[in-house]
Amino acid sequence: MNLRRILATTGRVLTQIRHDPRTIVLLLLVPSLLLGLMAWIFVNTPVFEQVGPAMLGLFPFTVMFLITSITTLRERRGGTLERLLAMPLGKFEFIAGYTLAFGLLAVAQASIAVAYAVWVCGLEVQGEPWLLILVAVTDAVLGTTLGLLASAFANTEFQVVQFMPAFVIPQILLGGILVPRDQMPEPLEAISNWLPLSHAISALNSVSTDPNGTETVLWHLAAVVAFAVAAIALGSITLRRRTV
């Protein structure tokens, strides 16, 4: 692993995105706008207080998953990935560079979303606000790493979109947003325990409702980080030079 080549890949990705203002707007503002819409829909009800923390995990996760997977797929379809890997650039360095680039964007995205939810939409947080930002950022990075992994199995952008029902929607249904996870049938609760988004949502809910839940939050956060690292490792193994 060469840190210089990883940083060079990161710089190339950020330079490309800098010349695409529509992608920047989509990355940074869409999760906040969706949170604002949720708060507006459920104004004068307690619903936003109940589901708002989970939405802080869901919207950035979904946006980063889609953008990362489609961007990586385009690199492969356009032949850029094959040319890059013909140079002294390893698959892990390519994945790590992409993760770092989109991770930096995730920091900005999650920070804007948390600030907007708390100070504009009025989401009440019983725990430490910095911990809420940390969990939201980690969750967005998780979406990035899973997007990189999913891109290895798709040949077209249309197939990437079709992966949403396979990778993301089951995690939403079993993540505890609709029904608390401890109230699900035992088999579904067991499956939920092995899904990364479940731990991200649990961490966000703990920060929002429990002022003394730092230990619980950090445990769930460690699980999210472990899933993200595993996705990076699998993504570097399954990455293909070209689309067949």
C-alpha positions in Angstrom: 0.0 0.0 0.0 1.4 3.4 -1.1 -0.1 6.4 0.7 1.1 8.8 -2.1 -0.8 6.8 -4.8 -3.9 6.8 -2.5 -3.8 10.5 -2.1 -3.2 11.0 -5.8 -6.4 9.0 -6.5 -8.3 11.0 -3.9 -7.1 14.3 -5.5 -8.1 13.1 -9.0 -11.7 12.1 -7.8 -12.2 15.4 -6.0 -10.9 17.4 -9.1 -13.5 15.6 -11.3 -16.3 16.2 -8.8 -15.3 19.9 -8.5 -16.1 20.3 -12.2 -19.5 18.8 -11.8 -21.7 21.3 -9.8 -24.8 19.2 -10.1 -23.2 16.3 -8.3 -21.9 18.6 -5.6 -25.4 20.0 -5.0 -26.8 16.5 -5.0 -24.2 15.3 -2.5 -24.4 18.2 -0.1 -27.9 19.5 -0.2 -30.4 16.7 -1.0 -30.2 14.9 2.4 -30.9 18.3 4.2 -33.8 19.1 1.8 -35.3 15.7 2.4 -35.0 16.2 6.2 -36.6 19.5 5.9 -39.5 18.0 3.9 -39.9 15.3 6.6 -40.0 18.0 9.3 -42.6 20.0 7.3 -44.8 17.0 6.7 -44.9 16.1 10.4 -45.0 19.6 11.8 -47.0 19.9 15.1 -46.7 16.1 15.6 -44.0 14.1 17.5 -43.3 11.9 14.4 -40.2 13.9 13.3 -38.6 13.6 16.7 -39.1 9.9 16.6 -37.9 9.2 13.0 -35.6 12.2 12.4 -32.5 10.6 13.8 -32.9 7.6 11.7 -33.4 9.8 8.6 -30.1 11.4 9.4 -28.6 8.0 8.8 -30.8 6.9 5.9 -30.6 9.9 3.5 -26.8 10.4 3.4 -26.3 6.6 3.3 -28.6 6.2 0.2 -27.2 9.3 -1.6 -23.5 8.2 -1.1 -24.3 4.6 -2.1 -25.8 5.6 -5.4 -23.3 8.3 -6.4 -20.2 6.2 -5.4 -21.4 3.1 -7.2 -22.4 4.9 -10.4 -19.2 7.0 -10.4 -17.0 3.9 -10.0 -18.9 2.0 -12.6 -18.4 4.8 -15.1 -14.7 4.7 -14.5 -14.7 1.0 -15.4 -17.0 1.4 -18.4 -15.0 4.3 -19.8 -11.7 2.4 -19.6 -10.2 4.7 -17.0 -10.0 2.0 -14.4 -8.1 -0.3 -16.7 -5.6 2.4 -17.6 -5.1 3.3 -13.9 -4.5 -0.3 -12.9 -2.0 -0.7 -15.8 0.1 1.7 -13.8 1.6 0.9 -10.4 -1.7 1.4 -8.7 -3.2 -1.5 -6.7 -6.9 -2.3 -6.4 -6.8 -1.6 -2.6 -5.1 1.8 -3.3 -7.8 2.6 -5.9 -10.6 1.7 -3.5 -8.9 3.5 -0.5 -8.5 6.6 -2.7 -12.1 6.6 -3.6 -13.2 6.0 0.0 -11.1 8.9 1.2 -12.4 11.3 -1.5 -16.1 10.5 -0.9 -15.4 10.2 2.8 -14.3 13.9 2.8 -17.5 14.8 0.9 -19.4 12.7 3.5 -18.0 14.8 6.3 -19.4 18.0 4.7 -22.7 16.3 3.7 -23.3 14.9 7.2 -22.3 18.1 9.0 -24.7 20.1 6.9 -27.5 17.6 7.4 -27.0 17.4 11.2 -26.8 21.2 11.5 -29.9 21.7 9.4 -31.9 19.0 11.3 -30.9 20.4 14.8 -30.8 24.1 14.3 -33.4 24.7 11.4 -35.8 21.7 11.7 -35.6 21.7 15.6 -34.6 18.1 16.1 -33.9 17.7 19.8 -30.7 15.8 20.8 -30.3 14.6 24.4 -26.7 13.4 23.8 -23.6 15.2 22.5 -24.2 17.0 19.1 -20.6 16.1 18.1 -21.4 12.4 18.6 -24.4 12.8 16.3 -22.2 14.3 13.6 -19.6 11.5 14.1 -22.2 8.8 13.7 -23.8 10.5 10.6 -20.4 10.9 9.0 -19.5 7.2 9.6 -22.8 6.2 8.2 -22.3 8.2 5.1 -18.8 6.6 4.7 -20.5 3.2 5.1 -22.8 4.1 2.2 -19.7 5.0 0.2 -17.9 1.7 0.9 -21.0 -0.4 0.1 -21.5 1.6 -3.1 -17.9 0.7 -4.1 -18.6 -2.9 -3.4 -21.9 -3.0 -5.3 -20.3 -1.4 -8.3 -18.1 -4.5 -8.8 -21.2 -6.6 -9.5 -23.0 -4.2 -12.0 -22.4 -3.7 -15.7 -24.6 -0.7 -16.2 -26.0 2.3 -14.3 -29.4 0.7 -14.6 -28.2 -2.4 -12.7 -26.8 -0.2 -10.0 -30.2 1.3 -9.4 -31.6 -2.2 -9.3 -29.2 -3.1 -6.5 -31.2 -0.6 -4.3 -33.9 -3.2 -3.5 -31.2 -5.8 -2.8 -28.7 -3.8 -0.7 -30.6 -0.8 0.8 -34.3 -1.4 1.1 -34.0 -4.6 3.3 -31.7 -2.6 5.6 -34.3 0.2 5.8 -37.2 -2.3 6.6 -35.2 -4.1 9.2 -33.3 -1.1 10.7 -35.9 -0.3 13.3 -37.5 2.7 11.6 -40.9 1.1 11.1 -40.9 -1.3 14.1 -38.4 -1.3 17.0 -35.9 -4.1 16.3 -36.6 -5.8 19.7 -40.3 -6.1 18.8 -39.6 -7.9 15.5 -40.0 -11.7 15.1 -36.8 -13.3 16.4 -35.5 -14.4 13.0 -35.9 -10.9 11.6 -34.3 -9.4 14.7 -31.4 -11.8 14.3 -31.0 -10.8 10.6 -31.2 -7.1 11.6 -28.3 -7.5 14.1 -26.1 -8.4 11.1 -27.0 -5.4 8.9 -24.8 -2.3 9.1 -27.6 0.3 8.7 -29.3 -1.2 11.8 -26.3 -0.3 14.0 -26.1 3.2 12.4 -29.8 3.9 13.1 -29.5 2.5 16.7 -26.5 4.7 17.3 -28.3 7.8 16.0 -31.4 7.0 18.1 -29.3 6.5 21.2 -27.5 9.9 20.8 -30.9 11.6 20.3 -32.8 10.0 23.2 -30.2 9.0 25.9 -27.9 11.6 27.4 -25.9 8.8 29.1 -25.8 6.4 26.1 -22.3 7.2 24.9 -21.0 3.7 25.6 -23.9 2.2 23.6 -23.4 4.6 20.8 -19.7 3.8 20.5 -20.4 0.1 20.5 -22.8 0.5 17.5 -20.3 2.9 15.9 -17.6 0.3 16.1 -19.9 -2.2 14.4 -20.5 0.3 11.5 -16.8 0.9 11.1 -16.1 -2.9 11.0 -18.7 -3.3 8.2 -17.2 -0.4 6.3 -13.6 -1.8 6.6 -15.0 -5.2 5.5 -16.7 -3.6 2.5 -13.4 -1.9 1.5 -11.5 -5.2 1.7 -14.2 -7.1 -0.3 -14.4 -4.2 -2.8 -10.7 -4.3 -3.5 -10.9 -8.1 -4.0 -13.9 -8.1 -6.4 -13.0 -4.9 -8.3 -12.8 -5.7 -12.1 -10.6 -3.8 -14.5 -13.3 -3.7 -17.2 -17.0 -4.4 -17.8 -17.6 -7.6 -19.7 
